[in-house]
Amino acid sequence: MGKALYRKYRSKSLDEIVGQSHITTILGRAIAAGKIAHAYLLTGPRGVGKTSIARILAHEINGLPYSEESPHLDIIEIDAASNNGVEDIRDLRDKVQIAPVSANKKIYIIDEVHMLSKPAFNALLKTLEEPPEHVVFILATTDVEKLPATIISRVQRFNFRSISEADAAEHLRTIADAESIAINDDALTLIARQGSGSFRDSIGLLDQLSSLNDGPITRDMIEGVLGLADADTVARLVDAYEAQDLPKIVQLVNDSEARGTPAVVLAEQLIRTIREQIVDKPHLLPLLDKLLDIARSTWPHVKLLTALSADFSVTPPVTRAKANQVAPAAAPAPQPQQVPTKKHAQAIKKTNKPTTEFPWHDFLTTIKEHSIGTYTLLSKCSYDYSGDMLTVYAGKVFTKNRLQKAQPEIQEALQTVGVASAELQILAESKPASDSQTAAVLDIMGGGEEVVL
């Protein structure tokens, strides 16, 4: 079995690293001057070279040639995703006291360090504060926000950038030429774009495409394999949005999905296209903002349609009155205002109670701890909370009946999240659309339910 291209063409020295010169230059100078820190932290998105640089740095600190096939006893890699307990770090703390076998430094590479538990971080902190002279730590993470400030303050931090499309395409061209892969520059640019700033993803995609076809790799082939809409469809969607042509928008979105392009993917393509045009078309900014929410929606198809029609009027057709239709009666004369009774006044006060935000996610979390079945049903429901009335839209009679049987545990969860006084109403229908805009779109789609996250 041949080696994957991203492994075959992994950099072997700091000079070979592409797209991170702001880091490799500093590290190279520090190593040449013999200024070695006791701990480094490499942060940034996935697939941009953090682990590769960590391994290269470990070898260059010790003056060793780097080879994946020849691991060194004094360079130890730890995956924090599977070794994240306090006992794992205590074991490491004991082993760091042992001198290197043959190298100048014993180097520990801890990948995905943010996965460590809180007790494990506390145990690691002690070692970082007072490390043995012969030990160097290289920590790598894609989620630096999860690291305690006490850890960050005791390391030299280097922030990696996403790889630019130009750098990625240039590197892919080098690999394609070396592997005799026939591919034009337009197709390489598309692969680099789909890699979303990750060398590993871009090279992996090139590897996959080269194994699927003996002939040249073209843009059309890539769009077909990845389920992308063609550039013409994306351009026509933008034109339809600018022309406020809702029927055309619906047709293009439906046709794209029928050809295998999911709404989320189509939204991502629209985002890229609009970003490229935004200087000349600043009026597309509101659309760009709405498209960012598509990926978080549980009904992205409808969300995409509403996003594309949100900035122009969608009004239902007006029904013409019949010739013999009786004109509406005149409004009755206003009646003298009556003084409300005490009971009536209490009802008005309750009806006009201001709406507060209902802690739906906390409510679901509480339900999940007691009944996974009820949680599964409720997580697919919509809701409305006004005053002290919680209305759950079950969407189906079956779901409504199941939830009514679970009312005791629902009431207990309401008490837990601090809304014990709420009245519960469970309906079998779907939640009505929040505005005429969405209602009109749903009507064009043949009905449905608006989903808001």
Secondary structure in CASP SS format (residue, H / E / C, confidence):
PFRMAT SS
TARGET T0000
AUTHOR 0000-0000-0000
METHOD secondary structure of the structure
MODEL  1
M C 1.00
G C 1.00
K C 1.00
A C 1.00
L H 1.00
Y H 1.00
R H 1.00
K H 1.00
Y C 1.00
R C 1.00
S C 1.00
K C 1.00
S C 1.00
L H 1.00
D H 1.00
E H 1.00
I C 1.00
V C 1.00
G C 1.00
Q C 1.00
S H 1.00
H H 1.00
I H 1.00
T H 1.00
T H 1.00
I H 1.00
L H 1.00
G H 1.00
R H 1.00
A H 1.00
I H 1.00
A H 1.00
A C 1.00
G C 1.00
K C 1.00
I C 1.00
A C 1.00
H C 1.00
A E 1.00
Y E 1.00
L E 1.00
L E 1.00
T E 1.00
G C 1.00
P C 1.00
R C 1.00
G C 1.00
V C 1.00
G C 1.00
K H 1.00
T H 1.00
S H 1.00
I H 1.00
A H 1.00
R H 1.00
I H 1.00
L H 1.00
A H 1.00
H H 1.00
E H 1.00
I H 1.00
N C 1.00
G C 1.00
L C 1.00
P C 1.00
Y C 1.00
S C 1.00
E C 1.00
E C 1.00
S C 1.00
P C 1.00
H C 1.00
L C 1.00
D C 1.00
I E 1.00
I E 1.00
E E 1.00
I E 1.00
D E 1.00
A C 1.00
A C 1.00
S C 1.00
N C 1.00
N C 1.00
G C 1.00
V H 1.00
E H 1.00
D H 1.00
I H 1.00
R H 1.00
D H 1.00
L H 1.00
R H 1.00
D H 1.00
K H 1.00
V C 1.00
Q C 1.00
I C 1.00
A C 1.00
P C 1.00
V C 1.00
S C 1.00
A C 1.00
N C 1.00
K C 1.00
K E 1.00
I E 1.00
Y E 1.00
I E 1.00
I E 1.00
D E 1.00
E C 1.00
V H 1.00
H H 1.00
M H 1.00
L C 1.00
S C 1.00
K H 1.00
P H 1.00
A H 1.00
F H 1.00
N H 1.00
A H 1.00
L H 1.00
L H 1.00
K H 1.00
T H 1.00
L H 1.00
E H 1.00
E C 1.00
P C 1.00
P C 1.00
E C 1.00
H C 1.00
V E 1.00
V E 1.00
F E 1.00
I E 1.00
L E 1.00
A E 1.00
T E 1.00
T C 1.00
D C 1.00
V H 1.00
E H 1.00
K H 1.00
L C 1.00
P C 1.00
A H 1.00
T H 1.00
I H 1.00
I H 1.00
S C 1.00
R C 1.00
V C 1.00
Q E 1.00
R E 1.00
F E 1.00
N E 1.00
F C 1.00
R C 1.00
S C 1.00
I C 1.00
S C 1.00
E H 1.00
A H 1.00
D H 1.00
A H 1.00
A H 1.00
E H 1.00
H H 1.00
L H 1.00
R H 1.00
T H 1.00
I H 1.00
A H 1.00
D H 1.00
A H 1.00
E C 1.00
S C 1.00
I C 1.00
A C 1.00
I E 1.00
N C 1.00
D H 1.00
D H 1.00
A H 1.00
L H 1.00
T H 1.00
L H 1.00
I H 1.00
A H 1.00
R H 1.00
Q H 1.00
G C 1.00
S C 1.00
G C 1.00
S C 1.00
F H 1.00
R H 1.00
D H 1.00
S H 1.00
I H 1.00
G H 1.00
L H 1.00
L H 1.00
D H 1.00
Q H 1.00
L H 1.00
S H 1.00
S H 1.00
L H 1.00
N C 1.00
D C 1.00
G C 1.00
P C 1.00
I E 1.00
T C 1.00
R H 1.00
D H 1.00
M H 1.00
I H 1.00
E H 1.00
G H 1.00
V H 1.00
L H 1.00
G C 1.00
L C 1.00
A C 1.00
D C 1.00
A H 1.00
D H 1.00
T H 1.00
V H 1.00
A H 1.00
R H 1.00
L H 1.00
V H 1.00
D H 1.00
A H 1.00
Y H 1.00
E H 1.00
A C 1.00
Q C 1.00
D C 1.00
L H 1.00
P H 1.00
K H 1.00
I H 1.00
V H 1.00
Q H 1.00
L H 1.00
V H 1.00
N H 1.00
D H 1.00
S H 1.00
E H 1.00
A H 1.00
R C 1.00
G C 1.00
T C 1.00
P C 1.00
A H 1.00
V H 1.00
V H 1.00
L H 1.00
A H 1.00
E H 1.00
Q H 1.00
L H 1.00
I H 1.00
R H 1.00
T H 1.00
I H 1.00
R H 1.00
E H 1.00
Q H 1.00
I C 1.00
V C 1.00
D C 1.00
K C 1.00
P H 1.00
H H 1.00
L H 1.00
L H 1.00
P H 1.00
L H 1.00
L H 1.00
D H 1.00
K H 1.00
L H 1.00
L C 1.00
D C 1.00
I H 1.00
A H 1.00
R H 1.00
S C 1.00
T C 1.00
W C 1.00
P H 1.00
H H 1.00
V H 1.00
K H 1.00
L H 1.00
L H 1.00
T H 1.00
A H 1.00
L H 1.00
S H 1.00
A C 1.00
D C 1.00
F C 1.00
S C 1.00
V C 1.00
T C 1.00
P C 1.00
P C 1.00
V C 1.00
T C 1.00
R C 1.00
A C 1.00
K C 1.00
A C 1.00
N C 1.00
Q C 1.00
V C 1.00
A C 1.00
P C 1.00
A C 1.00
A C 1.00
A C 1.00
P C 1.00
A C 1.00
P C 1.00
Q C 1.00
P C 1.00
Q C 1.00
Q C 1.00
V C 1.00
P C 1.00
T C 1.00
K H 1.00
K H 1.00
H H 1.00
A H 1.00
Q H 1.00
A H 1.00
I H 1.00
K H 1.00
K H 1.00
T H 1.00
N C 1.00
K C 1.00
P C 1.00
T C 1.00
T C 1.00
E C 1.00
F C 1.00
P C 1.00
W H 1.00
H H 1.00
D H 1.00
F H 1.00
L H 1.00
T H 1.00
T H 1.00
I H 1.00
K H 1.00
E H 1.00
H H 1.00
S C 1.00
I H 1.00
G H 1.00
T H 1.00
Y H 1.00
T H 1.00
L H 1.00
L H 1.00
S H 1.00
K C 1.00
C C 1.00
S E 1.00
Y E 1.00
D E 1.00
Y E 1.00
S E 1.00
G C 1.00
D C 1.00
M E 1.00
L E 1.00
T E 1.00
V E 1.00
Y E 1.00
A C 1.00
G C 1.00
K C 1.00
V H 1.00
F H 1.00
T H 1.00
K H 1.00
N H 1.00
R H 1.00
L H 1.00
Q H 1.00
K H 1.00
A C 1.00
Q H 1.00
P H 1.00
E H 1.00
I H 1.00
Q H 1.00
E H 1.00
A H 1.00
L H 1.00
Q H 1.00
T H 1.00
V C 1.00
G C 1.00
V C 1.00
A C 1.00
S C 1.00
A C 1.00
E E 1.00
L E 1.00
Q E 1.00
I E 1.00
L E 1.00
A C 1.00
E C 1.00
S C 1.00
K C 1.00
P C 1.00
A C 1.00
S C 1.00
D C 1.00
S H 1.00
Q H 1.00
T H 1.00
A H 1.00
A H 1.00
V H 1.00
L H 1.00
D H 1.00
I H 1.00
M C 1.00
G C 1.00
G C 1.00
G C 1.00
E C 1.00
E C 1.00
V C 1.00
V C 1.00
L C 1.00
END
